[in-house]
């Protein structure tokens, strides 16, 4: 049996202060759907802390400095996400690449104000209307699940027209998220 705390080892926040370990130890999920549900709940609890890590440098409206990706803070952000113990290296790599690509776009076309293309929504939830997920976490209904060997696909229904599809891989008997996508659809 595997157990973990919300933070493993001696965790520190961005300013180097020790973070109190969760007093509740939780069994690692052995089911792909449970992994996704647990991650979204983990993220809801930790997203304010994660948002304090300034991955984007620049002050909106300051015409002297365009937005740019702060790679040091990006590494801190990804390290904090990894502490969920629910994301694969593939997920974290792809998220890093998304930020790097946004950074390259910002270098080619400097931006000083307004929402940044590809970052105008919550990058983890994948939508602007976060409450479509946060208000319905306990109502996530599995509509479809396909598992073959160490790979799995899970489709969730959150409400009448909101869905999440997730791709996972099993590593050392633990399901980890490789990719998640949120979308609105009347059909499923």
C-alpha contacts under 8 A as a table, 3 or more apart, distances in Angstrom:
res1	aa1	res2	aa2	distance
1	X	27	X	7.48
2	X	27	X	6.00
2	X	28	X	5.86
3	X	25	X	6.44
3	X	26	X	5.75
3	X	27	X	4.72
3	X	28	X	5.81
4	X	7	X	7.69
4	X	8	X	6.65
4	X	25	X	5.76
4	X	26	X	5.89
4	X	27	X	6.72
4	X	28	X	6.85
5	X	8	X	5.67
5	X	21	X	6.79
5	X	22	X	5.79
5	X	23	X	7.54
5	X	24	X	6.79
5	X	25	X	4.90
5	X	26	X	6.48
6	X	21	X	6.68
6	X	22	X	5.49
6	X	25	X	7.47
6	X	83	X	7.33
6	X	84	X	6.65
7	X	10	X	7.70
7	X	11	X	6.26
7	X	21	X	5.75
7	X	22	X	6.85
7	X	83	X	6.03
7	X	84	X	7.44
8	X	11	X	6.86
8	X	21	X	7.61
8	X	83	X	7.09
10	X	18	X	7.06
10	X	19	X	7.58
11	X	18	X	5.85
11	X	19	X	5.45
11	X	20	X	7.73
11	X	21	X	7.77
12	X	15	X	7.57
12	X	16	X	5.13
12	X	17	X	5.15
12	X	18	X	4.32
12	X	19	X	5.19
13	X	16	X	5.25
13	X	17	X	5.43
13	X	18	X	6.45
13	X	19	X	6.29
14	X	17	X	7.45
14	X	53	X	7.06
14	X	76	X	7.28
22	X	25	X	7.04
28	X	174	X	7.14
29	X	32	X	7.47
29	X	34	X	5.89
29	X	35	X	5.54
29	X	174	X	6.88
29	X	175	X	7.06
30	X	34	X	7.48
30	X	35	X	7.59
30	X	173	X	7.19
30	X	174	X	5.98
30	X	175	X	6.43
31	X	34	X	5.33
31	X	35	X	6.36
31	X	175	X	6.71
32	X	35	X	5.08
32	X	36	X	6.56
32	X	152	X	6.79
32	X	154	X	7.26
32	X	168	X	6.68
32	X	175	X	5.62
32	X	176	X	7.63
33	X	36	X	5.33
33	X	37	X	6.32
33	X	142	X	7.25
33	X	145	X	8.00
33	X	154	X	6.37
34	X	37	X	5.10
34	X	38	X	5.91
35	X	38	X	5.16
35	X	39	X	6.12
35	X	86	X	6.42
35	X	175	X	6.48
35	X	176	X	6.94
35	X	177	X	7.47
36	X	39	X	5.11
36	X	40	X	6.31
36	X	86	X	7.79
36	X	166	X	7.38
36	X	177	X	6.99
37	X	40	X	5.34
37	X	41	X	6.30
37	X	137	X	7.11
37	X	140	X	7.40
38	X	41	X	5.13
38	X	42	X	6.03
38	X	86	X	7.99
39	X	42	X	4.89
39	X	43	X	5.99
39	X	84	X	6.90
39	X	86	X	6.14
40	X	43	X	5.03
40	X	44	X	6.15
40	X	137	X	7.37
41	X	44	X	5.11
41	X	45	X	6.47
41	X	137	X	6.92
42	X	45	X	5.31
42	X	46	X	6.25
42	X	84	X	6.82
43	X	46	X	5.02
43	X	47	X	5.37
44	X	47	X	5.53
44	X	134	X	6.80
45	X	48	X	7.53
46	X	49	X	5.41
46	X	50	X	6.24
47	X	50	X	4.81
47	X	51	X	5.96
48	X	51	X	5.09
48	X	52	X	6.59
49	X	52	X	5.41
49	X	53	X	7.38
50	X	53	X	5.57
50	X	77	X	6.42
50	X	80	X	7.26
51	X	54	X	6.89
53	X	73	X	6.19
53	X	74	X	7.92
53	X	76	X	7.41
53	X	77	X	6.32
54	X	57	X	6.62
54	X	70	X	7.31
54	X	73	X	6.22
54	X	74	X	7.90
55	X	69	X	5.81
55	X	70	X	5.14
55	X	71	X	7.12
55	X	73	X	5.23
55	X	74	X	5.15
55	X	77	X	7.41
56	X	67	X	6.41
56	X	68	X	5.62
56	X	69	X	4.76
56	X	70	X	5.69
57	X	67	X	5.47
57	X	68	X	5.24
57	X	69	X	6.09
57	X	70	X	5.98
58	X	62	X	7.43
58	X	65	X	6.03
58	X	66	X	5.87
58	X	67	X	4.57
58	X	68	X	6.71
58	X	112	X	7.46
59	X	62	X	5.48
59	X	65	X	7.52
59	X	66	X	7.96
59	X	67	X	7.41
59	X	112	X	7.55
59	X	113	X	7.77
60	X	112	X	5.99
60	X	113	X	4.57
60	X	114	X	6.75
61	X	112	X	5.83
61	X	113	X	4.98
62	X	65	X	6.14
62	X	66	X	7.56
62	X	112	X	6.29
62	X	113	X	7.52
63	X	66	X	6.91
63	X	112	X	5.83
65	X	112	X	6.82
66	X	106	X	7.92
66	X	110	X	5.62
66	X	111	X	5.25
66	X	112	X	4.59
67	X	106	X	6.81
67	X	110	X	6.97
67	X	111	X	5.81
67	X	112	X	5.91
67	X	113	X	7.98
68	X	103	X	5.79
68	X	106	X	6.32
68	X	107	X	7.37
69	X	74	X	7.57
69	X	99	X	7.10
69	X	100	X	7.27
69	X	102	X	7.79
69	X	103	X	5.27
70	X	73	X	5.45
70	X	74	X	6.09
71	X	74	X	4.76
71	X	75	X	6.22
72	X	75	X	5.27
72	X	76	X	6.53
73	X	76	X	4.86
73	X	77	X	6.04
74	X	77	X	4.99
74	X	78	X	6.20
74	X	96	X	7.47
75	X	78	X	5.18
75	X	79	X	6.07
76	X	79	X	5.03
76	X	80	X	6.22
77	X	80	X	5.21
77	X	81	X	6.34
78	X	81	X	5.01
78	X	82	X	6.12
78	X	92	X	6.55
78	X	96	X	7.63
79	X	82	X	5.08
79	X	83	X	6.61
80	X	83	X	5.29
80	X	84	X	7.57
81	X	84	X	5.78
81	X	87	X	7.67
82	X	85	X	5.76
82	X	86	X	7.33
82	X	87	X	6.24
82	X	92	X	7.63
83	X	86	X	7.99
84	X	87	X	7.02
85	X	176	X	7.77
86	X	175	X	7.27
86	X	176	X	4.98
86	X	177	X	6.22
87	X	91	X	6.13
87	X	92	X	7.02
87	X	176	X	4.97
87	X	177	X	4.73
87	X	178	X	6.60
88	X	91	X	5.23
88	X	92	X	6.52
88	X	169	X	7.76
88	X	176	X	5.09
88	X	177	X	5.51
88	X	178	X	5.46
89	X	92	X	5.06
89	X	93	X	5.90
89	X	178	X	7.59
90	X	93	X	5.08
90	X	94	X	6.11
90	X	178	X	5.50
90	X	179	X	7.97
91	X	94	X	5.27
91	X	95	X	6.18
91	X	177	X	6.60
91	X	178	X	4.53
91	X	179	X	5.73
92	X	95	X	5.08
92	X	96	X	6.11
93	X	96	X	5.06
93	X	97	X	6.18
94	X	97	X	4.98
94	X	98	X	6.17
95	X	98	X	5.06
95	X	99	X	6.49
96	X	99	X	5.28
96	X	100	X	6.18
97	X	100	X	4.89
97	X	101	X	5.98
98	X	101	X	5.19
98	X	102	X	6.24
99	X	102	X	5.01
99	X	103	X	6.12
100	X	103	X	4.91
100	X	104	X	6.28
101	X	104	X	5.03
101	X	105	X	6.27
102	X	105	X	5.05
102	X	106	X	6.18
102	X	117	X	7.58
102	X	118	X	7.06
103	X	106	X	5.00
103	X	107	X	6.25
104	X	107	X	5.06
104	X	108	X	6.31
105	X	108	X	5.11
105	X	109	X	5.97
105	X	110	X	7.82
106	X	109	X	5.05
106	X	110	X	4.86
106	X	111	X	6.31
107	X	110	X	5.59
111	X	114	X	7.95
111	X	116	X	7.68
115	X	119	X	7.02
115	X	120	X	5.23
116	X	119	X	5.29
116	X	120	X	5.72
117	X	120	X	6.09
118	X	121	X	7.53
119	X	122	X	7.07
119	X	123	X	6.45
120	X	128	X	7.23
121	X	126	X	6.36
121	X	127	X	5.25
121	X	128	X	4.38
122	X	125	X	5.50
122	X	126	X	5.47
122	X	127	X	5.70
122	X	128	X	5.99
122	X	130	X	7.21
123	X	126	X	5.02
123	X	127	X	7.39
125	X	130	X	6.87
125	X	133	X	7.50
125	X	181	X	7.77
125	X	182	X	6.76
126	X	181	X	6.51
126	X	182	X	5.67
127	X	130	X	6.23
127	X	182	X	6.82
127	X	183	X	7.79
129	X	132	X	5.81
129	X	133	X	7.96
130	X	133	X	5.58
130	X	134	X	6.12
131	X	134	X	4.71
131	X	135	X	5.15
131	X	136	X	7.66
132	X	135	X	6.00
132	X	136	X	6.52
132	X	158	X	7.49
132	X	159	X	7.87
132	X	162	X	7.43
133	X	136	X	5.29
133	X	137	X	5.96
133	X	158	X	6.94
134	X	137	X	5.59
136	X	139	X	5.06
136	X	140	X	6.53
136	X	158	X	6.09
136	X	159	X	7.46
137	X	140	X	5.60
137	X	158	X	7.55
139	X	158	X	6.28
139	X	159	X	7.94
140	X	156	X	6.05
140	X	157	X	5.92
140	X	158	X	5.03
141	X	156	X	5.33
141	X	157	X	5.17
141	X	158	X	6.50
142	X	145	X	7.08
142	X	154	X	6.97
142	X	155	X	5.94
142	X	156	X	4.54
142	X	157	X	6.43
143	X	154	X	7.69
143	X	155	X	5.50
143	X	156	X	5.41
143	X	157	X	6.29
144	X	153	X	7.92
144	X	154	X	5.74
144	X	155	X	5.05
144	X	156	X	7.17
145	X	152	X	7.16
145	X	153	X	5.63
145	X	154	X	4.41
145	X	155	X	6.37
146	X	152	X	5.57
146	X	153	X	5.18
146	X	154	X	6.54
147	X	150	X	7.37
147	X	151	X	5.77
147	X	152	X	4.20
147	X	153	X	6.41
148	X	151	X	5.42
148	X	152	X	6.30
150	X	169	X	5.46
150	X	170	X	4.76
150	X	171	X	7.62
151	X	167	X	7.45
151	X	168	X	5.80
151	X	169	X	4.61
151	X	170	X	6.37
152	X	167	X	5.75
152	X	168	X	5.13
152	X	169	X	6.35
153	X	165	X	7.19
153	X	166	X	5.70
153	X	167	X	4.66
153	X	168	X	6.44
154	X	165	X	5.72
154	X	166	X	5.25
154	X	167	X	6.61
155	X	163	X	7.03
155	X	164	X	5.78
155	X	165	X	4.42
155	X	166	X	6.47
156	X	163	X	5.48
156	X	164	X	5.07
156	X	165	X	6.25
157	X	160	X	7.45
157	X	161	X	7.70
157	X	162	X	6.10
157	X	163	X	4.60
157	X	164	X	6.62
158	X	161	X	7.62
158	X	162	X	5.41
158	X	163	X	5.74
158	X	164	X	7.58
159	X	162	X	5.42
159	X	163	X	7.56
160	X	186	X	7.30
161	X	184	X	5.36
161	X	185	X	5.02
161	X	186	X	5.05
161	X	187	X	7.72
162	X	182	X	7.44
162	X	183	X	5.94
162	X	184	X	4.49
162	X	185	X	6.13
162	X	186	X	7.99
163	X	182	X	5.81
163	X	183	X	5.42
163	X	184	X	6.08
163	X	185	X	7.02
164	X	180	X	6.87
164	X	181	X	5.57
164	X	182	X	4.37
164	X	183	X	6.30
165	X	180	X	5.70
165	X	181	X	5.32
165	X	182	X	6.52
166	X	177	X	7.03
166	X	178	X	7.60
166	X	179	X	5.65
166	X	180	X	4.33
166	X	181	X	6.44
167	X	177	X	6.12
167	X	178	X	5.55
167	X	179	X	5.18
167	X	180	X	6.44
168	X	175	X	6.27
168	X	176	X	5.41
168	X	177	X	4.42
168	X	178	X	5.07
168	X	179	X	6.97
169	X	175	X	5.66
169	X	176	X	5.54
169	X	177	X	6.63
169	X	178	X	6.67
170	X	173	X	5.74
170	X	174	X	5.26
170	X	175	X	4.30
170	X	176	X	6.14
171	X	174	X	5.21
171	X	175	X	6.28
171	X	176	X	7.03
177	X	180	X	7.29
185	X	188	X	7.33
